[in-house]
Amino acid sequence: MAEITKDTIIGDILDLDDSTAPFFLEMGMHCLGCPSSRGETLEQACAVHGVDPNEMVEKLNRHLQGK
């Protein structure tokens, strides 16, 4: 499975595995269907929502590796 980085596009993460959606909802990103949010990098989304991008990368990769 692909490894998520801060530069990975949100839409690509969701397309890779839609079970990642709750991680974005947890951080307050409730607009996952919006084309502009799907086009943001993980780092950009984290900056807007006040989340540490390194922590989010770690959580997502841990989740994906556990599948």
PQR file of N, CA, C, O and H, with PARSE charges and radii, in Angstrom:
ATOM      1  N   MET A   1       0.842  -1.181   0.000 -0.4000 1.5000
ATOM      2  CA  MET A   1       0.000   0.000   0.000 -0.0000 2.0000
ATOM      3  C   MET A   1       0.891   1.249   0.000  0.5500 1.7000
ATOM      4  O   MET A   1       1.994   1.237   0.546 -0.5500 1.4000
ATOM      5  N   ALA A   2       0.405   2.302  -0.608 -0.4000 1.5000
ATOM      6  CA  ALA A   2       1.167   3.543  -0.719 -0.0000 2.0000
ATOM      7  C   ALA A   2       1.359   4.191   0.649  0.5500 1.7000
ATOM      8  O   ALA A   2       0.526   4.050   1.543 -0.5500 1.4000
ATOM      9  H   ALA A   2      -0.491   2.312  -1.052  0.4000 1.0000
ATOM     10  N   GLU A   3       2.467   4.897   0.788 -0.4000 1.5000
ATOM     11  CA  GLU A   3       2.726   5.624   2.030 -0.0000 2.0000
ATOM     12  C   GLU A   3       2.247   7.060   1.881  0.5500 1.7000
ATOM     13  O   GLU A   3       2.511   7.712   0.871 -0.5500 1.4000
ATOM     14  H   GLU A   3       3.144   5.011   0.061  0.4000 1.0000
ATOM     15  N   ILE A   4       1.548   7.542   2.888 -0.4000 1.5000
ATOM     16  CA  ILE A   4       1.034   8.907   2.920 -0.0000 2.0000
ATOM     17  C   ILE A   4       2.149   9.840   3.384  0.5500 1.7000
ATOM     18  O   ILE A   4       2.898   9.519   4.307 -0.5500 1.4000
ATOM     19  H   ILE A   4       1.334   7.012   3.709  0.4000 1.0000
ATOM     20  N   THR A   5       2.248  11.004   2.731 -0.4000 1.5000
ATOM     21  CA  THR A   5       3.178  12.049   3.148 -0.0000 2.0000
ATOM     22  C   THR A   5       2.382  13.345   3.315  0.5500 1.7000
ATOM     23  O   THR A   5       1.189  13.392   3.017 -0.5500 1.4000
ATOM     24  H   THR A   5       1.639  11.264   1.982  0.4000 1.0000
ATOM     25  N   LYS A   6       3.049  14.387   3.790 -0.4000 1.5000
ATOM     26  CA  LYS A   6       2.389  15.689   3.932 -0.0000 2.0000
ATOM     27  C   LYS A   6       1.957  16.245   2.580  0.5500 1.7000
ATOM     28  O   LYS A   6       1.058  17.083   2.512 -0.5500 1.4000
ATOM     29  H   LYS A   6       4.019  14.348   4.032  0.4000 1.0000
ATOM     30  N   ASP A   7       2.592  15.785   1.504 -0.4000 1.5000
ATOM     31  CA  ASP A   7       2.286  16.287   0.167 -0.0000 2.0000
ATOM     32  C   ASP A   7       1.214  15.476  -0.555  0.5500 1.7000
ATOM     33  O   ASP A   7       0.838  15.807  -1.679 -0.5500 1.4000
ATOM     34  H   ASP A   7       3.323  15.104   1.559  0.4000 1.0000
ATOM     35  N   THR A   8       0.723  14.417   0.085 -0.4000 1.5000
ATOM     36  CA  THR A   8      -0.309  13.595  -0.547 -0.0000 2.0000
ATOM     37  C   THR A   8      -1.613  14.379  -0.605  0.5500 1.7000
ATOM     38  O   THR A   8      -1.985  15.050   0.358 -0.5500 1.4000
ATOM     39  H   THR A   8       1.029  14.149   0.999  0.4000 1.0000
ATOM     40  N   ILE A   9      -2.296  14.293  -1.725 -0.4000 1.5000
ATOM     41  CA  ILE A   9      -3.563  14.994  -1.945 -0.0000 2.0000
ATOM     42  C   ILE A   9      -4.683  14.266  -1.192  0.5500 1.7000
ATOM     43  O   ILE A   9      -4.765  13.038  -1.220 -0.5500 1.4000
ATOM     44  H   ILE A   9      -1.993  13.749  -2.508  0.4000 1.0000
ATOM     45  N   ILE A  10      -5.536  15.033  -0.524 -0.4000 1.5000
ATOM     46  CA  ILE A  10      -6.628  14.461   0.268 -0.0000 2.0000
ATOM     47  C   ILE A  10      -7.482  13.513  -0.570  0.5500 1.7000
ATOM     48  O   ILE A  10      -7.809  12.415  -0.119 -0.5500 1.4000
ATOM     49  H   ILE A  10      -5.470  16.031  -0.501  0.4000 1.0000
ATOM     50  N   GLY A  11      -7.840  13.919  -1.767 -0.4000 1.5000
ATOM     51  CA  GLY A  11      -8.661  13.059  -2.635 -0.0000 2.0000
ATOM     52  C   GLY A  11      -7.982  11.737  -2.934  0.5500 1.7000
ATOM     53  O   GLY A  11      -8.645  10.703  -3.019 -0.5500 1.4000
ATOM     54  H   GLY A  11      -7.574  14.811  -2.133  0.4000 1.0000
ATOM     55  N   ASP A  12      -6.667  11.761  -3.095 -0.4000 1.5000
ATOM     56  CA  ASP A  12      -5.920  10.521  -3.357 -0.0000 2.0000
ATOM     57  C   ASP A  12      -5.961   9.592  -2.141  0.5500 1.7000
ATOM     58  O   ASP A  12      -6.050   8.373  -2.289 -0.5500 1.4000
ATOM     59  H   ASP A  12      -6.128  12.601  -3.026  0.4000 1.0000
ATOM     60  N   ILE A  13      -5.898  10.167  -0.951 -0.4000 1.5000
ATOM     61  CA  ILE A  13      -5.958   9.361   0.270 -0.0000 2.0000
ATOM     62  C   ILE A  13      -7.331   8.701   0.384  0.5500 1.7000
ATOM     63  O   ILE A  13      -7.434   7.510   0.675 -0.5500 1.4000
ATOM     64  H   ILE A  13      -5.825  11.157  -0.831  0.4000 1.0000
ATOM     65  N   LEU A  14      -8.382   9.483   0.153 -0.4000 1.5000
ATOM     66  CA  LEU A  14      -9.735   8.949   0.247 -0.0000 2.0000
ATOM     67  C   LEU A  14      -9.996   7.911  -0.840  0.5500 1.7000
ATOM     68  O   LEU A  14     -10.691   6.925  -0.593 -0.5500 1.4000
ATOM     69  H   LEU A  14      -8.299  10.452  -0.084  0.4000 1.0000
ATOM     70  N   ASP A  15      -9.454   8.116  -2.032 -0.4000 1.5000
ATOM     71  CA  ASP A  15      -9.626   7.146  -3.116 -0.0000 2.0000
ATOM     72  C   ASP A  15      -8.858   5.862  -2.826  0.5500 1.7000
ATOM     73  O   ASP A  15      -9.291   4.772  -3.200 -0.5500 1.4000
ATOM     74  H   ASP A  15      -8.890   8.917  -2.233  0.4000 1.0000
ATOM     75  N   LEU A  16      -7.729   5.996  -2.166 -0.4000 1.5000
ATOM     76  CA  LEU A  16      -6.912   4.842  -1.810 -0.0000 2.0000
ATOM     77  C   LEU A  16      -7.652   3.949  -0.816  0.5500 1.7000
ATOM     78  O   LEU A  16      -7.654   2.726  -0.948 -0.5500 1.4000
ATOM     79  H   LEU A  16      -7.377   6.881  -1.862  0.4000 1.0000
ATOM     80  N   ASP A  17      -8.279   4.577   0.179 -0.4000 1.5000
ATOM     81  CA  ASP A  17      -8.987   3.814   1.205 -0.0000 2.0000
ATOM     82  C   ASP A  17      -9.990   4.740   1.887  0.5500 1.7000
ATOM     83  O   ASP A  17      -9.610   5.624   2.655 -0.5500 1.4000
ATOM     84  H   ASP A  17      -8.277   5.572   0.286  0.4000 1.0000
ATOM     85  N   ASP A  18     -11.266   4.532   1.601 -0.4000 1.5000
ATOM     86  CA  ASP A  18     -12.272   5.433   2.167 -0.0000 2.0000
ATOM     87  C   ASP A  18     -12.453   5.279   3.674  0.5500 1.7000
ATOM     88  O   ASP A  18     -13.155   6.077   4.295 -0.5500 1.4000
ATOM     89  H   ASP A  18     -11.575   3.814   0.977  0.4000 1.0000
ATOM     90  N   SER A  19     -11.826   4.259   4.272 -0.4000 1.5000
ATOM     91  CA  SER A  19     -11.904   4.136   5.730 -0.0000 2.0000
ATOM     92  C   SER A  19     -11.029   5.178   6.432  0.5500 1.7000
ATOM     93  O   SER A  19     -10.997   5.233   7.661 -0.5500 1.4000
ATOM     94  H   SER A  19     -11.255   3.611   3.768  0.4000 1.0000
ATOM     95  N   THR A  20     -10.319   6.005   5.657 -0.4000 1.5000
ATOM     96  CA  THR A  20      -9.531   7.100   6.232 -0.0000 2.0000
ATOM     97  C   THR A  20     -10.396   8.333   6.514  0.5500 1.7000
ATOM     98  O   THR A  20      -9.955   9.244   7.216 -0.5500 1.4000
ATOM     99  H   THR A  20     -10.345   5.960   4.658  0.4000 1.0000
ATOM    100  N   ALA A  21     -11.617   8.374   5.978 -0.4000 1.5000
ATOM    101  CA  ALA A  21     -12.484   9.544   6.130 -0.0000 2.0000
ATOM    102  C   ALA A  21     -12.677   9.971   7.584  0.5500 1.7000
ATOM    103  O   ALA A  21     -12.632  11.170   7.861 -0.5500 1.4000
ATOM    104  H   ALA A  21     -11.974   7.635   5.407  0.4000 1.0000
ATOM    105  N   PRO A  22     -12.893   9.037   8.539 -0.5600 1.5000
ATOM    106  CA  PRO A  22     -13.076   9.471   9.933  0.2800 2.0000
ATOM    107  C   PRO A  22     -11.903  10.272  10.504  0.5500 1.7000
ATOM    108  O   PRO A  22     -12.102  11.097  11.395 -0.5500 1.4000
ATOM    109  N   PHE A  23     -10.700  10.044  10.014 -0.4000 1.5000
ATOM    110  CA  PHE A  23      -9.541  10.803  10.502 -0.0000 2.0000
ATOM    111  C   PHE A  23      -9.679  12.275  10.118  0.5500 1.7000
ATOM    112  O   PHE A  23      -9.305  13.161  10.886 -0.5500 1.4000
ATOM    113  H   PHE A  23     -10.538   9.374   9.290  0.4000 1.0000
ATOM    114  N   PHE A  24     -10.216  12.527   8.930 -0.4000 1.5000
ATOM    115  CA  PHE A  24     -10.416  13.908   8.484 -0.0000 2.0000
ATOM    116  C   PHE A  24     -11.603  14.544   9.208  0.5500 1.7000
ATOM    117  O   PHE A  24     -11.559  15.718   9.575 -0.5500 1.4000
ATOM    118  H   PHE A  24     -10.520  11.807   8.306  0.4000 1.0000
ATOM    119  N   LEU A  25     -12.649  13.768   9.407 -0.4000 1.5000
ATOM    120  CA  LEU A  25     -13.805  14.284  10.133 -0.0000 2.0000
ATOM    121  C   LEU A  25     -13.427  14.637  11.570  0.5500 1.7000
ATOM    122  O   LEU A  25     -13.894  15.641  12.108 -0.5500 1.4000
ATOM    123  H   LEU A  25     -12.684  12.814   9.109  0.4000 1.0000
ATOM    124  N   GLU A  26     -12.587  13.817  12.189 -0.4000 1.5000
ATOM    125  CA  GLU A  26     -12.108  14.076  13.554 -0.0000 2.0000
ATOM    126  C   GLU A  26     -11.402  15.413  13.679  0.5500 1.7000
ATOM    127  O   GLU A  26     -11.526  16.096  14.696 -0.5500 1.4000
ATOM    128  H   GLU A  26     -12.208  13.002  11.752  0.4000 1.0000
ATOM    129  N   MET A  27     -10.656  15.789  12.635 -0.4000 1.5000
ATOM    130  CA  MET A  27      -9.910  17.040  12.714 -0.0000 2.0000
ATOM    131  C   MET A  27     -10.755  18.242  12.306  0.5500 1.7000
ATOM    132  O   MET A  27     -10.253  19.363  12.226 -0.5500 1.4000
ATOM    133  H   MET A  27     -10.556  15.234  11.809  0.4000 1.0000
ATOM    134  N   GLY A  28     -12.049  18.004  12.047 -0.4000 1.5000
ATOM    135  CA  GLY A  28     -12.956  19.099  11.720 -0.0000 2.0000
ATOM    136  C   GLY A  28     -13.119  19.353  10.245  0.5500 1.7000
ATOM    137  O   GLY A  28     -13.704  20.360   9.846 -0.5500 1.4000
ATOM    138  H   GLY A  28     -12.458  17.094  12.111  0.4000 1.0000
ATOM    139  N   MET A  29     -12.611  18.458   9.430 -0.4000 1.5000
ATOM    140  CA  MET A  29     -12.712  18.614   7.974 -0.0000 2.0000
ATOM    141  C   MET A  29     -13.973  17.891   7.506  0.5500 1.7000
ATOM    142  O   MET A  29     -13.934  16.712   7.152 -0.5500 1.4000
ATOM    143  H   MET A  29     -12.136  17.640   9.754  0.4000 1.0000
ATOM    144  N   HIS A  30     -15.088  18.614   7.509 -0.4000 1.5000
ATOM    145  CA  HIS A  30     -16.379  18.004   7.200 -0.0000 2.0000
ATOM    146  C   HIS A  30     -16.799  18.195   5.745  0.5500 1.7000
ATOM    147  O   HIS A  30     -17.919  17.847   5.371 -0.5500 1.4000
ATOM    148  H   HIS A  30     -15.120  19.572   7.797  0.4000 1.0000
ATOM    149  N   CYS A  31     -15.925  18.734   4.943 -0.4000 1.5000
ATOM    150  CA  CYS A  31     -16.258  19.035   3.552 -0.0000 2.0000
ATOM    151  C   CYS A  31     -15.523  18.081   2.599  0.5500 1.7000
ATOM    152  O   CYS A  31     -14.991  18.513   1.576 -0.5500 1.4000
ATOM    153  H   CYS A  31     -15.015  19.016   5.247  0.4000 1.0000
ATOM    154  N   LEU A  32     -15.496  16.803   2.933 -0.4000 1.5000
ATOM    155  CA  LEU A  32     -14.687  15.852   2.162 -0.0000 2.0000
ATOM    156  C   LEU A  32     -15.166  15.676   0.717  0.5500 1.7000
ATOM    157  O   LEU A  32     -14.385  15.267  -0.142 -0.5500 1.4000
ATOM    158  H   LEU A  32     -15.929  16.453   3.764  0.4000 1.0000
ATOM    159  N   GLY A  33     -16.411  15.971   0.446 -0.4000 1.5000
ATOM    160  CA  GLY A  33     -16.905  15.847  -0.915 -0.0000 2.0000
ATOM    161  C   GLY A  33     -16.657  17.082  -1.762  0.5500 1.7000
ATOM    162  O   GLY A  33     -16.876  17.055  -2.973 -0.5500 1.4000
ATOM    163  H   GLY A  33     -17.045  16.303   1.144  0.4000 1.0000
ATOM    164  N   CYS A  34     -16.211  18.147  -1.153 -0.4000 1.5000
ATOM    165  CA  CYS A  34     -15.978  19.409  -1.853 -0.0000 2.0000
ATOM    166  C   CYS A  34     -14.732  19.295  -2.738  0.5500 1.7000
ATOM    167  O   CYS A  34     -13.680  18.865  -2.264 -0.5500 1.4000
ATOM    168  H   CYS A  34     -16.034  18.169  -0.169  0.4000 1.0000
ATOM    169  N   PRO A  35     -14.838  19.670  -4.001 -0.5600 1.5000
ATOM    170  CA  PRO A  35     -13.673  19.557  -4.895  0.2800 2.0000
ATOM    171  C   PRO A  35     -12.432  20.308  -4.405  0.5500 1.7000
ATOM    172  O   PRO A  35     -11.308  19.853  -4.615 -0.5500 1.4000
ATOM    173  N   SER A  36     -12.632  21.446  -3.760 -0.4000 1.5000
ATOM    174  CA  SER A  36     -11.449  22.188  -3.307 -0.0000 2.0000
ATOM    175  C   SER A  36     -10.749  21.476  -2.162  0.5500 1.7000
ATOM    176  O   SER A  36      -9.519  21.491  -2.098 -0.5500 1.4000
ATOM    177  H   SER A  36     -13.545  21.816  -3.589  0.4000 1.0000
ATOM    178  N   SER A  37     -11.491  20.856  -1.260 -0.4000 1.5000
ATOM    179  CA  SER A  37     -10.839  20.155  -0.153 -0.0000 2.0000
ATOM    180  C   SER A  37     -10.165  18.882  -0.644  0.5500 1.7000
ATOM    181  O   SER A  37      -9.109  18.512  -0.130 -0.5500 1.4000
ATOM    182  H   SER A  37     -12.490  20.844  -1.312  0.4000 1.0000
ATOM    183  N   ARG A  38     -10.745  18.212  -1.617 -0.4000 1.5000
ATOM    184  CA  ARG A  38     -10.149  16.991  -2.162 -0.0000 2.0000
ATOM    185  C   ARG A  38      -8.855  17.294  -2.910  0.5500 1.7000
ATOM    186  O   ARG A  38      -8.033  16.397  -3.098 -0.5500 1.4000
ATOM    187  H   ARG A  38     -11.602  18.513  -2.034  0.4000 1.0000
ATOM    188  N   GLY A  39      -8.657  18.534  -3.340 -0.4000 1.5000
ATOM    189  CA  GLY A  39      -7.467  18.915  -4.073 -0.0000 2.0000
ATOM    190  C   GLY A  39      -6.339  19.444  -3.212  0.5500 1.7000
ATOM    191  O   GLY A  39      -5.245  19.710  -3.711 -0.5500 1.4000
ATOM    192  H   GLY A  39      -9.325  19.263  -3.188  0.4000 1.0000
ATOM    193  N   GLU A  40      -6.598  19.601  -1.913 -0.4000 1.5000
ATOM    194  CA  GLU A  40      -5.570  20.099  -0.993 -0.0000 2.0000
ATOM    195  C   GLU A  40      -4.606  18.983  -0.619  0.5500 1.7000
ATOM    196  O   GLU A  40      -4.950  17.801  -0.642 -0.5500 1.4000
ATOM    197  H   GLU A  40      -7.486  19.385  -1.507  0.4000 1.0000
ATOM    198  N   THR A  41      -3.390  19.392  -0.275 -0.4000 1.5000
ATOM    199  CA  THR A  41      -2.459  18.413   0.285 -0.0000 2.0000
ATOM    200  C   THR A  41      -2.835  18.189   1.744  0.5500 1.7000
ATOM    201  O   THR A  41      -3.553  18.991   2.341 -0.5500 1.4000
ATOM    202  H   THR A  41      -3.111  20.352  -0.257  0.4000 1.0000
ATOM    203  N   LEU A  42      -2.353  17.116   2.298 -0.4000 1.5000
ATOM    204  CA  LEU A  42      -2.594  16.834   3.707 -0.0000 2.0000
ATOM    205  C   LEU A  42      -2.054  17.969   4.570  0.5500 1.7000
ATOM    206  O   LEU A  42      -2.688  18.368   5.547 -0.5500 1.4000
ATOM    207  H   LEU A  42      -1.770  16.464   1.813  0.4000 1.0000
ATOM    208  N   GLU A  43      -0.888  18.484   4.211 -0.4000 1.5000
ATOM    209  CA  GLU A  43      -0.281  19.577   4.983 -0.0000 2.0000
ATOM    210  C   GLU A  43      -1.149  20.831   4.938  0.5500 1.7000
ATOM    211  O   GLU A  43      -1.308  21.502   5.958 -0.5500 1.4000
ATOM    212  H   GLU A  43      -0.373  18.160   3.418  0.4000 1.0000
ATOM    213  N   GLN A  44      -1.712  21.158   3.777 -0.4000 1.5000
ATOM    214  CA  GLN A  44      -2.575  22.337   3.659 -0.0000 2.0000
ATOM    215  C   GLN A  44      -3.830  22.177   4.521  0.5500 1.7000
ATOM    216  O   GLN A  44      -4.232  23.108   5.219 -0.5500 1.4000
ATOM    217  H   GLN A  44      -1.583  20.613   2.949  0.4000 1.0000
ATOM    218  N   ALA A  45      -4.439  21.007   4.469 -0.4000 1.5000
ATOM    219  CA  ALA A  45      -5.653  20.761   5.253 -0.0000 2.0000
ATOM    220  C   ALA A  45      -5.351  20.845   6.748  0.5500 1.7000
ATOM    221  O   ALA A  45      -6.137  21.405   7.513 -0.5500 1.4000
ATOM    222  H   ALA A  45      -4.112  20.251   3.903  0.4000 1.0000
ATOM    223  N   CYS A  46      -4.234  20.299   7.154 -0.4000 1.5000
ATOM    224  CA  CYS A  46      -3.849  20.351   8.570 -0.0000 2.0000
ATOM    225  C   CYS A  46      -3.626  21.784   9.022  0.5500 1.7000
ATOM    226  O   CYS A  46      -4.015  22.154  10.130 -0.5500 1.4000
ATOM    227  H   CYS A  46      -3.596  19.844   6.533  0.4000 1.0000
ATOM    228  N   ALA A  47      -3.005  22.593   8.175 -0.4000 1.5000
ATOM    229  CA  ALA A  47      -2.746  23.992   8.522 -0.0000 2.0000
ATOM    230  C   ALA A  47      -4.056  24.744   8.743  0.5500 1.7000
ATOM    231  O   ALA A  47      -4.177  25.521   9.690 -0.5500 1.4000
ATOM    232  H   ALA A  47      -2.689  22.293   7.275  0.4000 1.0000
ATOM    233  N   VAL A  48      -5.026  24.513   7.876 -0.4000 1.5000
ATOM    234  CA  VAL A  48      -6.317  25.193   7.981 -0.0000 2.0000
ATOM    235  C   VAL A  48      -7.063  24.771   9.247  0.5500 1.7000
ATOM    236  O   VAL A  48      -7.768  25.576   9.857 -0.5500 1.4000
ATOM    237  H   VAL A  48      -4.927  23.881   7.108  0.4000 1.0000
ATOM    238  N   HIS A  49      -6.905  23.508   9.635 -0.4000 1.5000
ATOM    239  CA  HIS A  49      -7.667  22.965  10.757 -0.0000 2.0000
ATOM    240  C   HIS A  49      -6.871  22.867  12.057  0.5500 1.7000
ATOM    241  O   HIS A  49      -7.349  22.294  13.036 -0.5500 1.4000
ATOM    242  H   HIS A  49      -6.333  22.854   9.139  0.4000 1.0000
ATOM    243  N   GLY A  50      -5.658  23.423  12.070 -0.4000 1.5000
ATOM    244  CA  GLY A  50      -4.866  23.476  13.290 -0.0000 2.0000
ATOM    245  C   GLY A  50      -4.385  22.123  13.799  0.5500 1.7000
ATOM    246  O   GLY A  50      -4.321  21.885  15.005 -0.5500 1.4000
ATOM    247  H   GLY A  50      -5.270  23.888  11.275  0.4000 1.0000
ATOM    248  N   VAL A  51      -4.049  21.243  12.861 -0.4000 1.5000
ATOM    249  CA  VAL A  51      -3.601  19.897  13.214 -0.0000 2.0000
ATOM    250  C   VAL A  51      -2.136  19.738  12.807  0.5500 1.7000
ATOM    251  O   VAL A  51      -1.716  20.242  11.766 -0.5500 1.4000
ATOM    252  H   VAL A  51      -4.101  21.437  11.882  0.4000 1.0000
ATOM    253  N   ASP A  52      -1.367  19.038  13.630 -0.4000 1.5000
ATOM    254  CA  ASP A  52       0.034  18.763  13.312 -0.0000 2.0000
ATOM    255  C   ASP A  52       0.088  17.782  12.138  0.5500 1.7000
ATOM    256  O   ASP A  52      -0.366  16.645  12.272 -0.5500 1.4000
ATOM    257  H   ASP A  52      -1.707  18.628  14.476  0.4000 1.0000
ATOM    258  N   PRO A  53       0.633  18.198  10.993 -0.5600 1.5000
ATOM    259  CA  PRO A  53       0.643  17.320   9.816  0.2800 2.0000
ATOM    260  C   PRO A  53       1.462  16.050  10.028  0.5500 1.7000
ATOM    261  O   PRO A  53       1.116  14.996   9.495 -0.5500 1.4000
ATOM    262  N   ASN A  54       2.536  16.139  10.796 -0.4000 1.5000
ATOM    263  CA  ASN A  54       3.351  14.943  11.043 -0.0000 2.0000
ATOM    264  C   ASN A  54       2.570  13.899  11.843  0.5500 1.7000
ATOM    265  O   ASN A  54       2.687  12.698  11.597 -0.5500 1.4000
ATOM    266  H   ASN A  54       2.817  16.995  11.230  0.4000 1.0000
ATOM    267  N   GLU A  55       1.786  14.364  12.784 -0.4000 1.5000
ATOM    268  CA  GLU A  55       0.952  13.458  13.586 -0.0000 2.0000
ATOM    269  C   GLU A  55      -0.115  12.792  12.705  0.5500 1.7000
ATOM    270  O   GLU A  55      -0.389  11.599  12.834 -0.5500 1.4000
ATOM    271  H   GLU A  55       1.691  15.340  12.984  0.4000 1.0000
ATOM    272  N   MET A  56      -0.701  13.581  11.820 -0.4000 1.5000
ATOM    273  CA  MET A  56      -1.734  13.047  10.934 -0.0000 2.0000
ATOM    274  C   MET A  56      -1.142  12.027   9.959  0.5500 1.7000
ATOM    275  O   MET A  56      -1.754  10.991   9.700 -0.5500 1.4000
ATOM    276  H   MET A  56      -0.479  14.550  11.715  0.4000 1.0000
ATOM    277  N   VAL A  57       0.031  12.310   9.425 -0.4000 1.5000
ATOM    278  CA  VAL A  57       0.712  11.372   8.530 -0.0000 2.0000
ATOM    279  C   VAL A  57       0.939  10.050   9.253  0.5500 1.7000
ATOM    280  O   VAL A  57       0.694   8.976   8.705 -0.5500 1.4000
ATOM    281  H   VAL A  57       0.529  13.152   9.636  0.4000 1.0000
ATOM    282  N   GLU A  58       1.410  10.147  10.488 -0.4000 1.5000
ATOM    283  CA  GLU A  58       1.682   8.941  11.282 -0.0000 2.0000
ATOM    284  C   GLU A  58       0.401   8.134  11.525  0.5500 1.7000
ATOM    285  O   GLU A  58       0.398   6.912  11.373 -0.5500 1.4000
ATOM    286  H   GLU A  58       1.609  11.020  10.934  0.4000 1.0000
ATOM    287  N   LYS A  59      -0.676   8.813  11.899 -0.4000 1.5000
ATOM    288  CA  LYS A  59      -1.952   8.135  12.152 -0.0000 2.0000
ATOM    289  C   LYS A  59      -2.463   7.424  10.905  0.5500 1.7000
ATOM    290  O   LYS A  59      -2.873   6.265  10.963 -0.5500 1.4000
ATOM    291  H   LYS A  59      -0.673   9.806  12.023  0.4000 1.0000
ATOM    292  N   LEU A  60      -2.433   8.130   9.779 -0.4000 1.5000
ATOM    293  CA  LEU A  60      -2.950   7.547   8.537 -0.0000 2.0000
ATOM    294  C   LEU A  60      -2.113   6.353   8.090  0.5500 1.7000
ATOM    295  O   LEU A  60      -2.665   5.327   7.693 -0.5500 1.4000
ATOM    296  H   LEU A  60      -2.099   9.071   9.732  0.4000 1.0000
ATOM    297  N   ASN A  61      -0.803   6.474   8.148 -0.4000 1.5000
ATOM    298  CA  ASN A  61       0.064   5.369   7.725 -0.0000 2.0000
ATOM    299  C   ASN A  61      -0.104   4.174   8.658  0.5500 1.7000
ATOM    300  O   ASN A  61      -0.114   3.032   8.199 -0.5500 1.4000
ATOM    301  H   ASN A  61      -0.355   7.308   8.470  0.4000 1.0000
ATOM    302  N   ARG A  62      -0.234   4.415   9.947 -0.4000 1.5000
ATOM    303  CA  ARG A  62      -0.450   3.328  10.904 -0.0000 2.0000
ATOM    304  C   ARG A  62      -1.761   2.611  10.594  0.5500 1.7000
ATOM    305  O   ARG A  62      -1.829   1.382  10.619 -0.5500 1.4000
ATOM    306  H   ARG A  62      -0.226   5.343  10.320  0.4000 1.0000
ATOM    307  N   HIS A  63      -2.791   3.387  10.304 -0.4000 1.5000
ATOM    308  CA  HIS A  63      -4.105   2.822   9.963 -0.0000 2.0000
ATOM    309  C   HIS A  63      -4.013   1.965   8.703  0.5500 1.7000
ATOM    310  O   HIS A  63      -4.530   0.849   8.663 -0.5500 1.4000
ATOM    311  H   HIS A  63      -2.736   4.385  10.284  0.4000 1.0000
ATOM    312  N   LEU A  64      -3.357   2.493   7.684 -0.4000 1.5000
ATOM    313  CA  LEU A  64      -3.269   1.772   6.413 -0.0000 2.0000
ATOM    314  C   LEU A  64      -2.403   0.518   6.526  0.5500 1.7000
ATOM    315  O   LEU A  64      -2.685  -0.486   5.873 -0.5500 1.4000
ATOM    316  H   LEU A  64      -2.937   3.400   7.717  0.4000 1.0000
ATOM    317  N   GLN A  65      -1.366   0.563   7.335 -0.4000 1.5000
ATOM    318  CA  GLN A  65      -0.501  -0.610   7.508 -0.0000 2.0000
ATOM    319  C   GLN A  65      -1.219  -1.720   8.274  0.5500 1.7000
ATOM    320  O   GLN A  65      -0.906  -2.899   8.109 -0.5500 1.4000
ATOM    321  H   GLN A  65      -1.136   1.379   7.866  0.4000 1.0000
ATOM    322  N   GLY A  66      -2.169  -1.340   9.100 -0.4000 1.5000
ATOM    323  CA  GLY A  66      -2.907  -2.315   9.888 -0.0000 2.0000
ATOM    324  C   GLY A  66      -3.991  -3.042   9.132  0.5500 1.7000
ATOM    325  O   GLY A  66      -4.689  -3.881   9.700 -0.5500 1.4000
ATOM    326  H   GLY A  66      -2.423  -0.382   9.233  0.4000 1.0000
ATOM    327  N   LYS A  67      -4.140  -2.736   7.875 -0.4000 1.5000
ATOM    328  CA  LYS A  67      -5.215  -3.344   7.076 -0.0000 2.0000
ATOM    329  C   LYS A  67      -4.720  -4.590   6.387  0.5500 1.7000
ATOM    330  O   LYS A  67      -5.479  -5.241   5.670 -0.5500 1.4000
ATOM    331  H   LYS A  67      -3.572  -2.054   7.413  0.4000 1.0000
TER
END
